[in-house]
């Protein structure tokens, strides 16, 4: 397994481009299954999860055409099997996103039940209940979700999400696009990636209103027509590189992004003492050599502070002036990076869903192990400021969500290299 070796101490300074959003690209690729002809999706990030989704399509008989810029053309009419196999689903939970589109477009779907993952049990009961509300008959047996649409196809329904679920909202919204009649989703997720998906569906001729609010109304249409669409920028990648500049006291300008999709993160960075300027598609953060100040934060559904930035802010607090409390309200086990940071000398105490972080002036480089995507990014951030070398193992986690992380950090002046394992 590849490893990353990072020698801490460099103050980052430079400019990088932000890639397309992984968590928008995945539902949008799934939504191409709804279309009655070839669909082109651009600005896809070059990530393992994207190739896994494309491999999943290949296993179902769809041969995506990929160009050199990683734009993908998908023609769902060539689909041969309506089964998403366990050996692929177990490597990427987001495969569940093909369930809604397959049932809506082809009347049947067999998708392996995604297991839990390092950060939590990750149930999919809301995905199943939402489709049942639309008339689908669903059995869960042998580790597979087997879903069949009713005679005449799915019917529009009112569905209340008793927990805000991003991919739950996305799955039901996609299924509703081809259902007969009106669907109203209440307590829907408001994430920008949900809005991006709604825009893509409407570009194919769907009728989705209210995405970005907690009530989404979808009037089903008989079919969706081909379209070309460009995925939005990745707000979590954006936030991660801004924190990289903040922890090293440096300066970074991130381009091809959007300052309006991570306002809660920018507010916390300003609270930590960062000087932030923005333009239409760029953000510049400058610490002017200062050490950040500790911040308190609580994760919650958008537009509140995103759980996917929690680990990165634990890294910031670990070397900040003062003490910061970090409360994780979304996932039940999302502090595993803390125990690896302890190996670097971080002063962090976990009490239930709260981590109390007492900033220290320095951390010490050490061998550490990545456990999940965002935890591994936080270990990279801590390594950037630690004294000496840090060896990060199991970095396949990082490659799922960060395109060319070592190249981008090298462009900012970091001493980082990949050691093939
Ligand atoms: C999406 O996961 C993201 N993944 C996650 O990003 C992100 O952390 C999460 O939303 C929260 O923002 C993608 O978009 C591909 P949820 P998702 O359903 O949809 C409970 C990353 O690092 N729940 O919004 O799986 C669940 O247990 C990844 O890029 C149910 O109870 O998350 C959790 O407590 C990690 N029943 C809460 O809802 C359900 O049927 C929020 O989960 C579904 C979810």
Boltz pocket constraint, residues with backbone or C-beta under 6 A from the ligand:
constraints:
  - pocket:
      binder: B
      contacts: [[A, 22], [A, 23], [A, 26], [A, 94], [A, 120], [A, 121], [A, 122], [A, 123], [A, 124], [A, 125], [A, 126], [A, 127], [A, 128], [A, 163], [A, 164], [A, 165], [A, 166], [A, 167], [A, 168], [A, 307], [A, 308], [A, 329], [A, 330], [A, 331], [A, 332], [A, 373], [A, 374], [A, 401]]
      max_distance: 6.0
